[in-house]
Amino acid sequence: MPQISAIIITLNVEAIIERCLDSLKGIADEIIVVDSFSTDLTMEICKRHNVRFLTHTFDGYRDQKNYALSLASYQHVLSLDADEALSEELRNSILAIKEDWKHDGYVFNRLNNYCGKWIRQSKWYPDKQLRLFDSKKGKWGGFNVHEKVIMQNGSSVCRVKGDLLHWAYNSQEDHLEKIKKYSTIGASEYFKAGRRTGPFAAIFHYVWRFFKSYILQLGFLDGHIGYIICSTTAYSSYLKYAKLRNLQKQKS
């Protein structure tokens, strides 16, 4: 039976980390937490759960997760964020995989919670995530904030039953604060990668993102909260391209 290293990156997550760690009991053969110098009780809570707790300077989500990946004792890795937890059905699926590991990577549906409500429409569900994988075949890549596990060509990937539970935002204010932060990071990542944008791109991306998530992806079925999610997410896209445009102007 293969053993699994669970990896988590953290920063001041005392209110939520225990839920994540509890869901890994009986699943992970070791848990590695890489922390960006928390000032709350994150370390104390983690150590109560007998994890390997290390501190490391944060240099982006992608790089921090790859650093945590490099510390894994076992080849097979399960990567979670501190605001996530395994559902019981997903726990059972992973236990079955441990009994008979057939593929290089496994994809889960992620079920997102917004201000206390589980969201099952728009782009937020099934929100597929590849989080259980052979570390010799995959690692974290892509842009920071939207980083993802990228598998080598020819790797076999299977989708499994059960939801990865994600408590995305506690309030609308929390959502707005995070998109301000993430849009700045995203614009910087795009600029470094050589992406450029025109004067009307921000407005176009706002309109398209809202129409796609609210209409095409049925966000309206989530009622008033669906409208808030779709409009706020569209605003995030607008901010990212507006900030990218500003970076271009500053450079020129």
C-alpha positions in Angstrom: 0.0 0.0 0.0 1.5 3.4 -1.0 2.0 6.0 1.8 0.8 9.5 1.3 2.4 12.8 2.3 -0.2 15.6 2.8 1.2 19.1 2.3 -0.3 22.4 3.4 0.9 26.0 3.2 -0.2 28.4 5.9 -0.3 31.9 7.3 -2.3 33.0 10.3 -5.0 30.3 9.9 -5.7 29.4 13.6 -9.4 29.6 13.0 -9.5 27.0 10.2 -6.5 24.8 10.1 -7.8 22.2 12.6 -10.8 21.4 10.4 -8.3 20.6 7.5 -6.0 18.5 9.7 -8.9 16.5 11.2 -10.1 15.5 7.8 -6.6 14.0 7.0 -6.7 11.6 9.9 -6.4 8.0 8.7 -5.6 9.3 5.2 -2.1 10.9 5.4 0.9 9.0 6.6 2.6 12.3 7.3 1.5 15.9 7.2 3.9 18.7 6.2 2.9 22.3 7.0 5.0 25.1 5.5 4.2 28.3 7.2 5.0 31.9 6.3 5.9 33.0 9.8 2.4 33.2 11.3 1.9 35.4 14.4 -1.2 33.6 15.7 -1.7 30.1 17.1 -1.2 28.3 13.8 2.0 26.6 14.9 0.7 25.5 18.3 -2.4 23.9 16.7 -0.4 22.1 14.0 2.0 20.7 16.5 -0.9 19.3 18.6 -1.7 17.3 15.4 1.9 15.9 15.2 2.7 17.5 11.9 6.1 18.4 10.5 5.9 22.2 10.9 8.5 24.4 9.0 8.7 28.1 8.3 9.8 29.4 4.9 9.8 32.9 3.3 6.8 33.2 1.0 7.7 33.9 -2.6 4.4 33.1 -4.3 1.8 30.4 -3.9 3.2 28.2 -6.7 6.8 28.3 -5.4 5.7 27.8 -1.7 3.7 24.7 -2.7 6.6 23.3 -4.7 8.9 23.9 -1.7 6.5 21.9 0.5 6.3 19.2 -2.2 10.1 18.9 -2.1 9.9 18.1 1.6 7.6 15.1 1.2 9.0 11.8 2.5 6.7 9.8 0.2 6.3 9.8 -3.5 2.5 10.1 -3.4 1.2 13.5 -2.3 -2.1 15.0 -1.3 -2.0 18.8 -1.4 -4.7 20.9 0.5 -5.1 24.5 1.4 -5.8 25.5 5.0 -9.4 26.5 4.1 -10.2 23.1 2.6 -11.1 19.7 4.0 -12.0 16.2 2.7 -15.6 15.2 2.7 -16.4 11.7 4.0 -17.1 10.4 0.5 -13.8 11.8 -0.7 -12.0 10.2 2.3 -13.4 6.8 1.3 -12.4 7.3 -2.3 -8.8 8.1 -1.3 -8.7 5.1 1.1 -9.8 2.9 -1.8 -7.0 4.5 -4.0 -4.4 3.7 -1.4 -5.5 0.0 -1.6 -5.1 0.0 -5.4 -3.1 3.0 -6.8 -3.6 2.8 -10.6 -3.1 6.3 -11.9 -0.5 9.1 -11.8 -3.0 11.7 -10.6 -6.5 12.0 -9.2 -9.0 14.8 -9.7 -11.6 15.9 -7.2 -14.7 18.1 -7.5 -14.4 21.1 -5.2 -17.5 22.4 -3.5 -17.2 26.0 -2.4 -18.8 27.7 0.5 -19.6 31.4 0.2 -20.7 33.2 3.3 -22.2 30.0 4.8 -23.9 28.7 1.6 -22.6 25.9 -0.6 -22.5 27.0 -4.2 -23.4 24.5 -6.9 -23.7 26.6 -10.0 -21.6 29.1 -12.1 -17.9 28.4 -12.4 -17.8 27.4 -8.8 -18.9 23.8 -9.2 -17.6 21.2 -9.9 -14.4 23.3 -9.9 -12.2 20.3 -10.6 -8.9 20.1 -8.7 -6.0 17.7 -9.2 -4.6 17.3 -5.7 -3.6 13.7 -5.3 -0.6 12.7 -7.5 2.7 11.0 -8.0 5.3 13.7 -7.2 7.6 12.1 -9.8 5.0 12.9 -12.5 3.7 16.3 -11.5 4.4 19.5 -9.7 2.8 23.0 -9.2 2.9 25.3 -12.2 0.9 28.0 -13.9 0.4 31.6 -12.7 0.4 32.5 -9.0 -3.1 32.7 -7.4 -4.3 30.4 -10.2 -1.5 27.8 -9.7 -2.3 24.2 -10.5 -0.7 20.8 -10.5 0.8 20.1 -14.0 1.4 16.5 -14.9 4.0 15.2 -17.3 2.9 14.3 -20.8 1.5 10.8 -20.9 0.5 10.7 -17.3 -2.8 9.0 -16.5 -5.3 11.0 -14.5 -8.6 9.7 -13.0 -11.6 11.6 -11.5 -12.9 10.2 -8.2 -16.1 10.5 -6.2 -16.4 12.9 -3.3 -16.1 16.6 -2.8 -13.1 18.6 -1.6 -14.9 21.1 0.7 -13.6 24.7 0.4 -14.7 27.6 2.7 -13.8 30.3 0.2 -15.1 33.5 1.7 -16.6 34.3 5.1 -18.2 37.6 3.9 -18.5 39.9 0.9 -15.9 42.2 2.5 -13.5 39.3 2.7 -14.1 38.5 -1.0 -13.5 42.1 -2.0 -10.3 42.3 0.0 -8.9 39.2 -1.5 -9.7 40.1 -5.1 -7.9 43.4 -4.6 -4.8 41.4 -3.4 -5.1 38.6 -6.0 -5.7 40.9 -9.0 -2.5 42.8 -8.2 -0.6 39.5 -8.1 -2.3 38.3 -11.2 -1.5 41.5 -13.2 2.1 41.3 -12.1 2.3 37.6 -13.2 0.8 38.4 -16.6 3.2 41.4 -17.1 6.3 39.3 -16.2 5.1 36.6 -18.7 4.9 39.2 -21.4 1.2 39.6 -21.7 -0.1 42.9 -22.8 -3.7 44.4 -23.0 -5.6 47.1 -24.8 -7.5 50.1 -23.4 -10.9 48.3 -23.5 -9.8 44.8 -22.3 -10.8 45.3 -18.7 -14.4 46.2 -19.5 -14.6 43.4 -22.0 -13.4 40.9 -19.5 -15.8 42.2 -16.9 -18.8 41.8 -19.2 -17.8 38.4 -20.6 -16.9 37.0 -17.2 -20.3 38.0 -15.7 -22.3 36.8 -18.7 -20.4 33.5 -18.8 -20.7 32.7 -15.1 -24.2 34.1 -14.5 -26.0 33.0 -17.7 -24.0 30.3 -19.4 -22.8 28.6 -16.2 -26.2 29.1 -14.5 -25.1 31.2 -11.7 -28.6 32.8 -11.5 -29.8 29.5 -10.1 -28.0 30.3 -6.9 -30.3 33.3 -6.5 -29.2 36.6 -4.9 -25.9 35.1 -3.7 -25.2 33.8 -7.2 -25.5 37.3 -8.5 -23.1 38.6 -5.9 -20.6 35.9 -6.6 -20.7 36.4 -10.4 -20.6 40.2 -10.3 -17.7 40.2 -7.8 -15.8 37.6 -9.7 -16.3 39.7 -12.9 -15.0 42.7 -11.0 -11.9 40.7 -10.1 -11.2 40.1 -13.8 -11.7 43.8 -14.5 -9.2 44.8 -11.8 -6.6 42.4 -13.1 -6.6 43.7 -16.6 -6.9 47.3 -15.5 -3.8 46.9 -13.3 -2.0 45.1 -16.1 -2.8 48.2 -18.3 -1.4 50.4 -15.6 1.8 48.4 -15.5 2.2 48.8 -19.2 1.8 52.6 -18.9 4.3 52.8 -16.1 6.8 50.7 -18.1 6.5 52.9 -21.2 
